[in-house]
Amino acid sequence: MLPIIYNQKLKQAENFKNNWNLKEALNILNDFDEEKVLTTHERFQFYLLKSSILHDLFSSKEALNYAELAYKESKELKSDYEIINSLMLMSQIFGGTLEPSKSVQVINEAEEILARNNQKSSHEFKMMKGYVLLHKGCCNFGLGKLNRCLMFLGEASQLAKDINDKKLILQTTKWLGFTYGVKGESDLALKYQKRYLALAIELNDKQEIIGAHNTLGMKFTERGEFKRAIELLENGLSICYEINSWKTFIVSSSLFEAFLKSNSLEKAQQCHNRMGALVKQGTYKFNDLIYRLQEALLLKKTPHKTSHSKAEKIFKEVADKETTYIEFKIGALINLCDLYLTRLKETSNLKELDKIHPYIDKIRTIAENEGVHSLLAEMYSLQAKLRLVVFKFKDAQELLASALNIVDIHGLKLLAKRIETEQAELSKNFLKWEKLKTTGGKISERMNLARVDEQIQILLQKRDYLKNISSS
C-alpha cells in the first residue's frame, strides 16, 4: 500500500501505475530532479513509488535501492507509518528475490515499530497492522512455514473484516487460497479462490478480476476440469485485451497449459504463436523463458524422437540458466526426468535412470534451500519409486520415511496421507516385488508396479510450489 500523494506530477505517475502503465509512470519519475524540486515528504513518496514500479517491472536491485532511500527519508520524517510503508515494500522485494530471511527481518522491524505506536484504537493503525500481518504471512510462505503463514493471514483477514477494509480482505483471501493450494488442500483452496473472484468483481478491480480468473483457471486445469478452466481463462484474457493488461502473457500461458493438458494441441500451438508476438515486445524478462519452456512442452507432446531431442536441449538450457525465476528451473528439471523415464520404459536401458539422478538432486537442493517442503517430500517419494525399480526395498522404505517426516513436521496433512498409503502399498506388494526380482521382470512392469508415471504426473501438474511469478 502506498501513502496518499498530493504532488500533481507524482499523482499522475501513481495513476499510471494503478492502471499498470508502468513505463509511462517511470518516464514521469525519471524527469524529476528529486533533490531540488521536492520536499522531504515528497521525496519519500517519490522513492517509494519508484521502488514499487521497478519492483513490478522485476528490476529488483534498482527497486531495493529506491526502497532504502524511501526508508532513509521516512526516518528523517520521524513518521511511523511512512517507515512501516517502506519496510513493507522492502520485505516484498526481498520476498520476490527469494531472500525470505531478509524479508522476515524487515517486516519484524515494522511490527516492532507498530507495537510502540500509541494510536492502537485508530482505523489507520488497524489497517497498517492488517497489512503488516499480511506481509508476515507472505514471509512465512517464502520460508515454507505454511501453518504460520495461515495463522498470520487469518489474523489479517479477521482484522480486515473488523474495519471493513475490502482491499485487505481481497488480498488475504487471495493468499489464503494460494497457501491452501500449496498445502494440497484443493477444496479449501478452491473455496477461497472463488471468494477472491467475487471480491474482485465487487470492487470492480479489473487487474484482480483477471488474476482471479487466472488462479481459478489454473486450479481447474490441475483438477482435470479443462472445459471450466478454458472458459475462465478465456474470460480473463478478454479483460486483458480490454484494458491492455500486463497480465496478458501470464493468462495466455495458463490457457496454453489448459489446451496442452487437454490434448488440444492445435489450439495450444495457436496460443503459443500469439505469445510469440508478446515476447518480441520484450516487456518482461521471464516471458522469453516461459515461451521457450512451452515450445519444449509442445515438442515433447509429438511422437517424433527428433522433437524429443529438441525439447531435451531446451529443457537443459533452462535448467542450466542462471536465473532468479526458480519455477522455470524446477519445471525444466522435472520435464527432463519425465523424458528420461519415458525412454527408460521404452528401451529398458538403465543408463536412462542414471541420467535422472543428478536432476533429482538439483531439485532437492532447490527445495531444501528455498524451504519448499512439499516439493522436497515429492522428490523423496519419486526417488523411493525409482529405488524399487532396481529392487532396493530398504532404500525405498527409508526414503518414504524421510518424506513422511518432512510433511508431518510441516503440517502437510493430505500429502502425509498419500505417503502413508504408499508405505502401506509397498508392504502389501512386497511378495510381488520379490517375485519380480526372482524372474527379472521387465522394466516397464516394475515401473507400473512402483507407480512411477503417477508420481511424475503429480510433479508435472504442480505450478504453485513457489510464488515468484505473480499470476494475480
C-alpha positions as CSV (number, residue, x, y, z in Angstrom):
1,M,0.0,0.0,0.0
2,L,1.2,3.5,-0.9
3,P,0.6,6.7,1.1
4,I,-1.7,9.4,-0.2
5,I,0.1,11.6,-2.7
6,Y,-0.6,15.3,-3.3
7,N,2.1,16.5,-5.7
8,Q,0.4,16.6,-9.1
9,K,3.3,15.1,-11.1
10,L,3.7,12.2,-8.5
11,K,-0.1,11.8,-8.6
12,Q,0.0,11.5,-12.3
13,A,2.7,8.8,-12.1
14,E,0.7,7.0,-9.4
15,N,-2.4,7.0,-11.7
16,F,-0.3,5.4,-14.5
17,K,1.0,2.8,-12.1
18,N,-2.5,2.0,-10.8
19,N,-3.6,1.4,-14.4
20,W,-0.4,-0.7,-15.0
21,N,1.0,1.8,-17.4
22,L,4.3,1.2,-15.7
23,K,6.7,2.6,-18.3
24,E,4.7,5.8,-18.6
25,A,4.8,6.1,-14.8
26,L,8.5,5.6,-14.8
27,N,9.1,8.1,-17.5
28,I,7.4,10.8,-15.4
29,L,9.5,10.0,-12.4
30,N,12.7,9.9,-14.4
31,D,12.1,13.5,-15.4
32,F,12.3,14.6,-11.8
33,D,15.3,16.1,-10.1
34,E,14.1,14.9,-6.8
35,E,16.8,16.6,-4.7
36,K,15.9,20.1,-6.0
37,V,12.2,20.2,-6.6
38,L,10.7,18.0,-3.9
39,T,10.2,18.4,-0.1
40,T,11.4,15.7,2.2
41,H,7.9,14.2,2.4
42,E,7.5,14.3,-1.4
43,R,11.0,12.7,-1.8
44,F,9.8,9.8,0.4
45,Q,6.7,9.4,-1.8
46,F,8.9,9.6,-4.9
47,Y,11.3,7.0,-3.8
48,L,8.6,4.7,-2.6
49,L,6.6,5.0,-5.8
50,K,9.6,4.5,-8.0
51,S,10.7,1.4,-6.0
52,S,7.2,0.0,-6.3
53,I,7.1,0.5,-10.1
54,L,10.6,-1.0,-10.5
55,H,9.5,-4.0,-8.4
56,D,6.5,-4.5,-10.6
57,L,8.9,-4.4,-13.6
58,F,11.1,-7.1,-12.0
59,S,14.0,-4.7,-11.6
60,S,14.7,-5.9,-8.1
61,K,18.1,-4.5,-7.5
62,E,17.0,-0.9,-8.5
63,A,13.8,-1.3,-6.6
64,L,15.6,-2.2,-3.4
65,N,17.9,0.8,-3.8
66,Y,14.9,3.2,-4.0
67,A,13.1,1.4,-1.2
68,E,16.2,2.0,1.0
69,L,16.2,5.7,0.0
70,A,12.5,5.9,0.9
71,Y,13.3,4.3,4.3
72,K,16.0,6.9,4.9
73,E,13.6,9.7,4.1
74,S,10.9,8.2,6.3
75,K,13.4,8.2,9.2
76,E,14.0,11.9,8.6
77,L,10.2,12.5,8.7
78,K,10.1,10.5,12.0
79,S,6.7,9.1,10.9
80,D,5.9,5.6,12.0
81,Y,3.5,4.9,9.1
82,E,6.0,6.1,6.4
83,I,8.7,4.0,8.0
84,I,6.4,0.9,8.0
85,N,5.4,1.5,4.4
86,S,9.0,1.5,3.3
87,L,9.8,-1.6,5.3
88,M,6.8,-3.5,3.9
89,L,7.9,-2.7,0.4
90,M,11.5,-3.8,1.2
91,S,10.0,-7.1,2.6
92,Q,8.1,-7.6,-0.6
93,I,11.2,-7.0,-2.7
94,F,13.2,-9.5,-0.7
95,G,10.4,-12.0,-1.0
96,G,10.4,-11.6,-4.8
97,T,14.2,-12.2,-4.9
98,L,13.8,-15.4,-2.8
99,E,15.5,-13.9,0.2
100,P,12.9,-14.9,2.8
101,S,15.2,-14.4,5.9
102,K,15.8,-10.7,4.9
103,S,12.1,-10.3,4.2
104,V,11.3,-11.5,7.7
105,Q,13.9,-9.3,9.3
106,V,12.5,-6.1,7.8
107,I,8.8,-7.0,8.5
108,N,9.7,-7.8,12.1
109,E,11.2,-4.3,12.4
110,A,7.9,-2.9,11.0
111,E,6.0,-4.9,13.6
112,E,8.2,-3.6,16.4
113,I,7.5,0.0,15.4
114,L,3.8,-0.7,15.2
115,A,3.8,-2.2,18.7
116,R,5.2,1.1,20.1
117,N,2.5,3.1,18.4
118,N,0.1,4.8,20.9
119,Q,-2.9,5.0,18.5
120,K,-3.9,1.4,18.6
121,S,-7.6,2.1,18.5
122,S,-7.5,4.2,15.3
123,H,-8.6,2.9,12.0
124,E,-5.3,3.8,10.4
125,F,-3.4,1.7,13.0
126,K,-5.6,-1.3,12.5
127,M,-5.2,-1.0,8.7
128,M,-1.4,-0.9,9.0
129,K,-1.4,-3.8,11.4
130,G,-3.5,-5.8,8.9
131,Y,-1.1,-5.2,6.1
132,V,1.9,-6.0,8.3
133,L,0.2,-9.3,9.3
134,L,-0.4,-10.0,5.6
135,H,3.3,-9.4,4.8
136,K,4.3,-11.6,7.8
137,G,2.1,-14.3,6.3
138,C,3.8,-13.9,2.9
139,C,7.3,-14.0,4.6
140,N,6.4,-17.3,6.3
141,F,5.1,-18.7,3.0
142,G,8.5,-17.9,1.5
143,L,10.2,-19.8,4.3
144,G,7.9,-22.8,3.7
145,K,6.2,-22.4,7.1
146,L,2.7,-22.7,5.8
147,N,0.9,-23.2,9.1
148,R,2.5,-20.0,10.5
149,C,1.6,-18.3,7.2
150,L,-2.0,-19.3,7.6
151,M,-2.0,-18.1,11.2
152,F,-0.9,-14.6,10.2
153,L,-3.2,-14.5,7.2
154,G,-6.1,-15.5,9.4
155,E,-5.3,-12.7,11.8
156,A,-5.0,-10.2,9.0
157,S,-8.3,-11.4,7.5
158,Q,-10.2,-11.0,10.7
159,L,-8.8,-7.5,11.3
160,A,-9.7,-6.6,7.7
161,K,-13.3,-7.7,8.3
162,D,-13.4,-5.8,11.6
163,I,-12.5,-2.5,9.9
164,N,-14.3,-3.5,6.6
165,D,-11.2,-2.9,4.5
166,K,-12.3,-4.5,1.3
167,K,-8.9,-4.3,-0.4
168,L,-7.2,-6.0,2.6
169,I,-10.0,-8.6,2.7
170,L,-9.3,-9.3,-1.0
171,Q,-5.5,-9.7,-0.5
172,T,-5.9,-12.0,2.5
173,T,-8.5,-14.1,0.6
174,K,-6.2,-14.4,-2.4
175,W,-3.2,-15.5,-0.3
176,L,-5.3,-18.0,1.8
177,G,-6.4,-19.6,-1.4
178,F,-2.9,-19.8,-2.7
179,T,-1.5,-21.2,0.5
180,Y,-4.1,-23.9,0.9
181,G,-3.4,-24.9,-2.7
182,V,0.3,-25.4,-1.9
183,K,-0.6,-27.4,1.2
184,G,-2.6,-29.7,-1.1
185,E,-6.0,-28.8,0.4
186,S,-7.6,-28.4,-3.0
187,D,-11.2,-28.0,-2.0
188,L,-10.4,-25.4,0.6
189,A,-8.2,-23.5,-1.9
190,L,-11.0,-23.5,-4.4
191,K,-13.4,-22.1,-1.9
192,Y,-11.1,-19.1,-1.2
193,Q,-10.2,-18.7,-4.9
194,K,-13.9,-18.4,-5.8
195,R,-14.4,-15.8,-3.0
196,Y,-11.3,-14.0,-4.3
197,L,-13.1,-13.6,-7.7
198,A,-16.3,-12.5,-6.1
199,L,-14.5,-9.8,-4.1
200,A,-12.5,-8.6,-7.2
201,I,-15.8,-8.2,-9.1
202,E,-17.4,-6.4,-6.1
203,L,-14.5,-3.9,-6.1
204,N,-14.5,-3.7,-9.9
205,D,-10.7,-4.2,-9.8
206,K,-10.1,-5.5,-13.3
207,Q,-6.5,-6.4,-12.7
208,E,-7.6,-8.6,-9.7
209,I,-10.5,-10.0,-11.7
210,I,-8.0,-11.1,-14.3
211,G,-5.8,-12.6,-11.6
212,A,-8.7,-14.5,-10.0
213,H,-9.8,-15.9,-13.4
214,N,-6.2,-17.0,-13.9
215,T,-5.9,-18.6,-10.5
216,L,-9.2,-20.4,-10.8
217,G,-8.3,-21.5,-14.4
218,M,-5.0,-22.9,-13.2
219,K,-6.8,-24.8,-10.3
220,F,-9.4,-26.3,-12.7
221,T,-6.6,-27.3,-15.1
222,E,-4.8,-29.1,-12.2
223,R,-8.1,-30.9,-11.3
224,G,-8.5,-32.0,-14.9
225,E,-11.7,-29.9,-15.4
226,F,-10.4,-28.4,-18.7
227,K,-13.7,-27.0,-20.0
228,R,-14.2,-24.9,-16.9
229,A,-10.5,-23.9,-16.9
230,I,-10.6,-22.8,-20.5
231,E,-13.8,-20.8,-20.0
232,L,-12.4,-18.9,-17.0
233,L,-9.0,-18.2,-18.7
234,E,-10.6,-17.0,-21.9
235,N,-12.8,-14.7,-19.9
236,G,-9.7,-13.4,-18.1
237,L,-7.9,-12.9,-21.4
238,S,-10.8,-10.9,-22.9
239,I,-10.5,-8.5,-20.0
240,C,-6.7,-8.4,-20.5
241,Y,-7.3,-7.2,-24.1
242,E,-10.0,-4.7,-22.9
243,I,-7.6,-2.9,-20.6
244,N,-4.3,-3.8,-22.2
245,S,-3.2,-5.6,-19.1
246,W,0.4,-6.6,-18.3
247,K,-1.1,-10.0,-17.3
248,T,-2.0,-10.9,-20.9
249,F,1.1,-13.1,-21.3
250,I,0.6,-14.9,-17.9
251,V,-3.1,-15.7,-18.6
252,S,-2.1,-16.8,-22.2
253,S,0.5,-19.1,-20.6
254,S,-2.2,-20.6,-18.3
255,L,-4.5,-21.1,-21.3
256,F,-1.7,-22.7,-23.3
257,E,-1.3,-25.2,-20.4
258,A,-5.0,-26.0,-20.3
259,F,-5.1,-26.7,-24.1
260,L,-1.9,-28.7,-23.8
261,K,-3.1,-30.9,-21.0
262,S,-6.5,-31.4,-22.7
263,N,-4.5,-32.6,-25.8
264,S,-5.9,-29.7,-27.8
265,L,-2.5,-29.3,-29.5
266,E,-3.7,-27.2,-32.4
267,K,-5.2,-24.6,-30.0
268,A,-2.1,-24.8,-27.8
269,Q,0.0,-24.0,-30.8
270,Q,-2.2,-21.0,-31.8
271,C,-1.9,-19.7,-28.2
272,H,1.8,-20.2,-28.3
273,N,2.0,-18.2,-31.6
274,R,0.1,-15.3,-30.1
275,M,2.5,-15.4,-27.1
276,G,5.4,-15.1,-29.5
277,A,4.2,-11.7,-30.6
278,L,4.3,-10.6,-27.0
279,V,7.7,-12.0,-26.4
280,K,9.0,-9.8,-29.3
281,Q,7.9,-6.7,-27.4
282,G,10.4,-7.6,-24.7
283,T,8.4,-6.2,-21.8
284,Y,9.3,-8.8,-19.2
285,K,12.4,-10.9,-19.0
286,F,10.6,-14.0,-17.9
287,N,8.3,-14.0,-20.9
288,D,11.0,-15.4,-23.1
289,L,11.8,-18.2,-20.6
290,I,8.1,-19.2,-20.4
291,Y,7.9,-19.1,-24.2
292,R,10.9,-21.4,-24.6
293,L,9.6,-23.8,-22.0
294,Q,6.3,-24.1,-23.7
295,E,8.0,-24.6,-27.1
296,A,9.7,-27.6,-25.4
297,L,6.4,-28.9,-24.0
298,L,4.9,-28.8,-27.5
299,L,7.8,-30.7,-28.9
300,K,7.6,-33.2,-26.1
301,K,4.0,-33.9,-27.0
302,T,4.8,-35.0,-30.5
303,P,5.7,-38.7,-31.2
304,H,8.9,-37.9,-33.1
305,K,12.3,-38.7,-31.5
306,T,13.9,-35.6,-33.1
307,S,11.3,-33.4,-31.5
308,H,12.0,-35.0,-28.1
309,S,15.7,-34.3,-28.6
310,K,15.0,-30.6,-29.4
311,A,12.8,-30.5,-26.3
312,E,15.6,-32.0,-24.2
313,K,18.0,-29.4,-25.4
314,I,15.7,-26.5,-24.4
315,F,14.9,-28.0,-21.0
316,K,18.7,-28.4,-20.4
317,E,19.3,-24.7,-21.4
318,V,16.6,-23.5,-19.0
319,A,17.8,-25.9,-16.2
320,D,21.4,-24.7,-16.5
321,K,20.5,-21.0,-16.9
322,E,21.4,-18.7,-14.0
323,T,18.0,-17.1,-13.2
324,T,16.1,-15.9,-10.2
325,Y,12.9,-17.5,-11.7
326,I,13.4,-20.8,-10.0
327,E,9.9,-22.1,-11.0
328,F,11.3,-22.4,-14.6
329,K,14.3,-24.3,-13.5
330,I,12.2,-26.7,-11.5
331,G,9.8,-27.2,-14.4
332,A,12.7,-27.9,-16.8
333,L,14.3,-30.3,-14.4
334,I,11.1,-32.3,-13.8
335,N,10.4,-32.4,-17.6
336,L,13.9,-33.8,-18.2
337,C,13.2,-36.5,-15.6
338,D,10.0,-37.3,-17.4
339,L,11.7,-37.6,-20.8
340,Y,14.3,-40.0,-19.4
341,L,11.7,-42.1,-17.6
342,T,9.7,-42.4,-20.9
343,R,12.9,-43.6,-22.6
344,L,13.6,-46.0,-19.8
345,K,10.2,-47.5,-20.2
346,E,10.5,-47.8,-23.9
347,T,14.1,-49.1,-24.1
348,S,14.6,-50.8,-20.7
349,N,18.1,-49.2,-20.8
350,L,19.1,-48.5,-17.1
351,K,21.5,-45.8,-18.3
352,E,18.5,-43.6,-18.7
353,L,17.9,-44.0,-15.0
354,D,21.5,-42.8,-14.3
355,K,20.7,-39.6,-16.2
356,I,17.8,-38.8,-13.9
357,H,19.6,-38.9,-10.6
358,P,21.6,-35.6,-11.0
359,Y,18.4,-33.7,-11.9
360,I,16.6,-35.1,-8.9
361,D,19.5,-34.0,-6.7
362,K,19.3,-30.5,-8.2
363,I,15.5,-30.3,-7.5
364,R,16.1,-31.5,-3.9
365,T,18.8,-28.9,-3.4
366,I,16.5,-26.1,-4.6
367,A,13.6,-27.4,-2.4
368,E,15.9,-27.6,0.6
369,N,17.4,-24.1,0.1
370,E,14.1,-22.4,-0.5
371,G,12.2,-24.4,2.2
372,V,9.7,-25.8,-0.3
373,H,8.8,-28.8,1.8
374,S,6.0,-30.2,-0.3
375,L,8.4,-30.4,-3.3
376,L,11.1,-32.0,-1.2
377,A,8.8,-34.7,0.0
378,E,7.5,-35.4,-3.5
379,M,11.1,-35.8,-4.7
380,Y,11.8,-38.3,-1.9
381,S,8.7,-40.2,-3.0
382,L,9.9,-40.2,-6.6
383,Q,13.4,-41.5,-5.5
384,A,11.7,-44.2,-3.5
385,K,9.8,-45.4,-6.5
386,L,13.0,-45.4,-8.6
387,R,14.8,-47.4,-6.0
388,L,12.0,-50.0,-6.2
389,V,12.6,-50.3,-10.0
390,V,16.1,-51.7,-9.2
391,F,14.8,-53.7,-6.2
392,K,16.3,-51.6,-3.5
393,F,13.5,-52.1,-1.0
394,K,15.2,-50.9,2.1
395,D,16.3,-47.7,0.4
396,A,12.7,-47.1,-0.8
397,Q,11.3,-47.6,2.7
398,E,13.9,-45.1,4.2
399,L,13.1,-42.5,1.5
400,L,9.4,-42.7,2.1
401,A,10.0,-42.4,5.9
402,S,12.0,-39.3,5.2
403,A,9.2,-37.9,3.1
404,L,6.6,-38.6,5.8
405,N,8.8,-37.0,8.4
406,I,9.0,-33.8,6.4
407,V,5.3,-33.5,5.8
408,D,4.4,-34.3,9.4
409,I,6.7,-31.6,10.7
410,H,5.3,-29.0,8.4
411,G,1.6,-30.0,8.7
412,L,1.1,-31.1,5.1
413,K,-1.8,-33.5,6.1
414,L,-3.1,-34.5,2.6
415,L,0.4,-35.3,1.4
416,A,1.1,-37.2,4.5
417,K,-1.9,-39.4,3.9
418,R,-0.7,-40.2,0.3
419,I,2.8,-41.1,1.5
420,E,1.3,-43.3,4.3
421,T,-0.7,-45.1,1.5
422,E,2.5,-45.5,-0.5
423,Q,4.2,-47.1,2.5
424,A,1.2,-49.5,3.0
425,E,1.3,-50.4,-0.7
426,L,5.0,-51.2,-0.5
427,S,4.4,-53.6,2.4
428,K,1.3,-55.1,0.7
429,N,3.2,-55.6,-2.6
430,F,6.4,-57.0,-1.1
431,L,5.8,-60.6,-2.4
432,K,5.1,-59.2,-5.9
433,W,8.4,-57.4,-5.8
434,E,10.2,-60.5,-4.6
435,K,8.7,-62.5,-7.4
436,L,9.7,-59.8,-10.0
437,K,13.2,-59.8,-8.6
438,T,13.4,-63.6,-9.0
439,T,12.0,-63.6,-12.5
440,G,13.8,-60.4,-13.6
441,G,10.6,-58.7,-14.6
442,K,10.5,-56.1,-17.4
443,I,11.5,-52.5,-16.6
444,S,8.1,-51.3,-17.7
445,E,6.4,-53.8,-15.4
446,R,8.5,-52.7,-12.5
447,M,7.7,-49.0,-13.2
448,N,4.0,-49.7,-13.4
449,L,4.0,-51.6,-10.0
450,A,6.0,-48.7,-8.4
451,R,3.6,-46.2,-10.0
452,V,6.4,-44.1,-11.3
453,D,4.2,-42.5,-14.0
454,E,1.7,-41.4,-11.4
455,Q,4.4,-39.7,-9.3
456,I,5.9,-37.8,-12.2
457,Q,2.5,-36.6,-13.4
458,I,1.8,-35.2,-9.9
459,L,5.1,-33.3,-10.2
460,L,4.3,-32.1,-13.7
461,Q,0.9,-30.8,-12.7
462,K,2.1,-28.7,-9.8
463,R,2.6,-25.0,-10.7
464,D,2.4,-23.4,-7.3
465,Y,5.4,-24.7,-5.3
466,L,6.9,-21.2,-5.4
467,K,5.3,-17.8,-5.8
468,N,7.9,-15.8,-7.7
469,I,5.7,-15.3,-10.8
470,S,2.8,-13.2,-9.8
471,S,-0.2,-14.8,-11.6
472,S,-2.6,-12.5,-9.8
